Amino acid sequence: MVSPVTVVKSEGPKLVPFFKATCVYFVLWLPTSSPSWFSALIKCLPIFCLWVFLLAHGINFLVSHRSASRILAGLIFSAVGDAFLIWQEQGYFIHGLLMFAITHILYSSAFGMKPLDLKAGLLMGLVSSSCYAFLYSYLSGPFTYLVAVYIALIGFMGWRAVAGMQLCNDLWTWTKLSACIGAMLFMVSDLTIALNKFCFPVPYSRFIIMATYYAAQMLIALSAVESRDEEDFRKRS
């Protein structure tokens, strides 16, 4: 198994632009009440940096590793979704929801269906059902079923990330762990969005949403380079 030190040394420098772009977002902290293309750019910039992070490993790597290419595609849809959500009060919330639904399908496909781990699936199904049951009374119109579908998709994505970690079988790797933590943080971010939008104001909601979201995307992007790190490690051994 590749050590975390090896992962940090090989991938850390490529993530520096992402960390800088994230700092820019939080330092500028542009008001959401005045959406603009500039605020959309600042919000999407960390995700653009994650595109570059994956592309820095080479086109051949992305072509030969389907999971990495699917995560890159998920990041592209995420950026489009981020842009739509800048104008959510102008009627583009559902458009953003659709983009992130596609993102979760791509991430689920990247994580794969092996091992199946039905226990993890049952647990994630229980968590997802509980979240929807809580939100249900606050939903109306098309959101009643749109939120249900979205929760099912992100719950499925979380299941595949948890199942892939294989912690109980001692087959886990640091990058699979990053995918698992990333998926959980994504769920926390989206749950905070739902609570704040449909139920009640969540204190510091924007900070919680964006901090967990950027961390989630970084960790999921990092999980895409696992096979590359293992190849490099074997070459050096």
Legacy VTK file of the C-alpha trace (Angstrom):
# vtk DataFile Version 3.0
C-alpha trace
ASCII
DATASET POLYDATA
POINTS 237 float
0.000 0.000 0.000
1.239 3.471 -0.880
1.997 5.476 2.266
0.263 8.819 2.920
3.680 10.509 2.856
4.215 9.249 -0.702
0.781 10.510 -1.733
1.411 13.949 -0.182
4.862 14.273 -1.776
3.678 13.269 -5.238
0.285 14.975 -5.327
0.637 17.875 -2.853
2.401 20.309 -5.220
-0.263 19.743 -7.895
-2.961 20.767 -5.392
-1.369 24.110 -4.478
-3.439 26.052 -7.077
-6.612 24.495 -5.637
-5.733 25.622 -2.107
-4.901 29.125 -3.344
-8.174 29.372 -5.289
-10.118 28.168 -2.250
-8.445 30.829 -0.102
-9.371 33.466 -2.691
-13.031 32.402 -2.477
-13.142 32.655 1.316
-11.108 35.885 1.465
-13.260 37.697 -1.115
-16.492 36.188 0.274
-18.555 37.860 -2.457
-22.198 38.538 -1.488
-24.669 35.985 -2.839
-27.319 38.692 -3.131
-25.563 40.139 -6.185
-24.853 37.241 -8.566
-22.434 37.956 -11.399
-20.141 36.154 -13.807
-17.216 37.261 -11.643
-18.702 35.651 -8.521
-19.413 32.515 -10.582
-15.779 32.443 -11.716
-14.470 32.826 -8.157
-16.775 30.061 -6.912
-15.837 27.687 -9.731
-12.106 28.449 -9.701
-11.162 25.753 -7.126
-13.017 23.174 -9.228
-11.209 24.376 -12.364
-7.961 23.791 -10.456
-9.037 20.214 -9.764
-9.544 19.752 -13.523
-5.953 20.866 -13.983
-4.854 18.570 -11.136
-6.214 15.530 -12.971
-5.085 16.698 -16.405
-1.559 17.149 -14.991
-1.324 13.359 -14.758
-1.559 13.149 -18.529
-4.239 12.421 -21.107
-2.992 8.838 -21.445
-3.585 8.290 -17.729
-7.153 9.588 -17.979
-7.867 7.521 -21.096
-6.464 4.314 -19.593
-8.175 4.762 -16.200
-11.923 5.095 -16.609
-12.472 5.990 -12.979
-10.206 9.031 -13.309
-11.894 10.212 -16.509
-15.333 9.833 -14.923
-14.272 11.839 -11.901
-12.971 14.546 -14.243
-16.332 14.530 -16.029
-18.049 14.789 -12.639
-15.931 17.821 -11.790
-16.933 19.451 -15.081
-20.641 18.989 -14.324
-19.986 20.224 -10.774
-18.566 23.493 -12.090
-21.626 23.990 -14.303
-23.828 23.238 -11.295
-21.916 25.760 -9.193
-22.504 28.416 -11.832
-26.238 27.682 -11.954
-26.497 27.915 -8.163
-25.027 31.418 -8.248
-28.352 32.399 -9.856
-30.561 30.024 -7.852
-32.813 32.843 -6.677
-33.389 33.705 -10.354
-34.840 30.244 -10.974
-31.758 28.149 -11.715
-31.711 25.983 -8.574
-33.224 22.978 -10.369
-30.650 23.318 -13.153
-27.884 23.152 -10.545
-29.595 20.175 -8.907
-29.601 18.337 -12.240
-25.899 19.012 -12.839
-24.949 17.644 -9.429
-27.236 14.637 -9.904
-25.218 13.798 -13.036
-22.030 14.357 -11.015
-23.110 11.750 -8.450
-23.919 9.244 -11.199
-20.433 9.746 -12.661
-18.759 9.440 -9.250
-20.744 6.267 -8.485
-19.615 4.820 -11.808
-16.014 5.785 -11.009
-16.144 4.046 -7.612
-17.579 0.900 -9.235
-19.861 -1.881 -8.021
-17.212 -4.179 -6.544
-17.189 -5.102 -3.749
-20.962 -4.894 -3.332
-21.042 -4.624 0.513
-24.794 -4.814 1.065
-24.417 -3.892 4.741
-22.926 -0.532 3.794
-25.691 -0.123 1.207
-28.372 -0.855 3.803
-26.836 1.637 6.232
-26.567 4.338 3.562
-30.142 3.628 2.459
-31.311 4.054 6.044
-29.453 7.363 6.417
-30.766 8.654 3.076
-34.345 7.605 3.875
-34.156 9.290 7.272
-32.944 12.527 5.691
-35.752 12.511 3.146
-38.346 11.660 5.782
-37.226 14.713 7.763
-37.256 17.002 4.705
-40.526 15.692 3.254
-42.923 17.888 5.228
-41.007 20.995 4.117
-41.081 20.137 0.404
-43.735 21.066 -2.112
-44.336 20.940 -5.844
-41.662 19.324 -8.014
-39.144 19.401 -5.153
-41.094 16.599 -3.459
-39.829 14.080 -6.008
-36.720 15.909 -7.282
-35.176 15.944 -3.804
-36.095 12.266 -3.363
-34.271 11.318 -6.569
-31.299 13.492 -5.668
-30.987 11.986 -2.180
-31.166 8.496 -3.679
-28.343 9.340 -6.099
-26.018 10.913 -3.543
-26.796 8.104 -1.094
-25.885 5.561 -3.777
-22.652 7.444 -4.453
-21.867 7.399 -0.730
-22.534 3.659 -0.598
-20.115 2.944 -3.435
-17.414 5.094 -1.841
-17.797 3.380 1.542
-17.951 -0.100 -0.024
-14.797 0.522 -2.047
-12.776 1.334 1.049
-12.910 -2.313 2.282
-11.797 -1.319 5.766
-12.994 -4.552 7.357
-10.947 -6.665 4.921
-7.784 -4.617 5.516
-7.640 -3.869 1.774
-8.097 -0.132 2.099
-5.733 2.462 0.688
-5.293 6.131 1.552
-6.856 7.228 -1.694
-9.893 4.970 -1.212
-10.212 6.462 2.250
-10.119 9.936 0.700
-12.975 8.949 -1.643
-15.013 7.736 1.326
-14.420 10.866 3.398
-15.043 13.023 0.329
-18.399 11.364 -0.305
-19.446 11.850 3.328
-18.456 15.528 3.240
-20.416 15.971 0.004
-23.481 14.568 1.753
-22.988 16.940 4.693
-22.676 19.886 2.304
-25.829 19.004 0.375
-27.822 18.245 3.516
-26.893 21.683 4.843
-28.092 23.216 1.572
-31.416 21.382 1.866
-31.964 22.309 5.509
-31.106 25.949 4.868
-33.233 26.235 1.713
-36.312 24.216 2.652
-36.454 23.972 6.444
-34.834 26.685 8.557
-31.832 29.035 8.505
-28.651 27.163 9.400
-26.076 29.306 11.253
-22.922 29.823 9.161
-24.581 27.759 6.428
-22.579 29.206 3.543
-19.253 28.532 5.263
-20.281 24.984 6.206
-21.598 24.268 2.700
-18.571 25.564 0.830
-15.877 24.285 3.223
-17.258 20.731 3.156
-17.934 20.940 -0.587
-14.426 22.018 -1.594
-12.873 19.453 0.764
-15.133 16.743 -0.677
-14.241 17.543 -4.274
-10.526 17.637 -3.496
-10.614 14.261 -1.747
-12.644 12.655 -4.534
-10.257 14.071 -7.142
-7.329 12.722 -5.120
-8.905 9.256 -5.122
-8.705 9.222 -8.919
-4.909 9.064 -8.923
-4.623 5.913 -6.811
-3.679 3.631 -9.672
-1.035 6.115 -10.878
0.503 6.340 -7.403
0.642 2.552 -7.118
2.328 2.256 -10.531
4.938 4.877 -9.596
5.507 3.207 -6.242
6.124 -0.174 -7.875
8.583 1.376 -10.331
10.605 2.878 -7.470
10.575 -0.337 -5.421
LINES 1 238
237 0 1 2 3 4 5 6 7 8 9 10 11 12 13 14 15 16 17 18 19 20 21 22 23 24 25 26 27 28 29 30 31 32 33 34 35 36 37 38 39 40 41 42 43 44 45 46 47 48 49 50 51 52 53 54 55 56 57 58 59 60 61 62 63 64 65 66 67 68 69 70 71 72 73 74 75 76 77 78 79 80 81 82 83 84 85 86 87 88 89 90 91 92 93 94 95 96 97 98 99 100 101 102 103 104 105 106 107 108 109 110 111 112 113 114 115 116 117 118 119 120 121 122 123 124 125 126 127 128 129 130 131 132 133 134 135 136 137 138 139 140 141 142 143 144 145 146 147 148 149 150 151 152 153 154 155 156 157 158 159 160 161 162 163 164 165 166 167 168 169 170 171 172 173 174 175 176 177 178 179 180 181 182 183 184 185 186 187 188 189 190 191 192 193 194 195 196 197 198 199 200 201 202 203 204 205 206 207 208 209 210 211 212 213 214 215 216 217 218 219 220 221 222 223 224 225 226 227 228 229 230 231 232 233 234 235 236
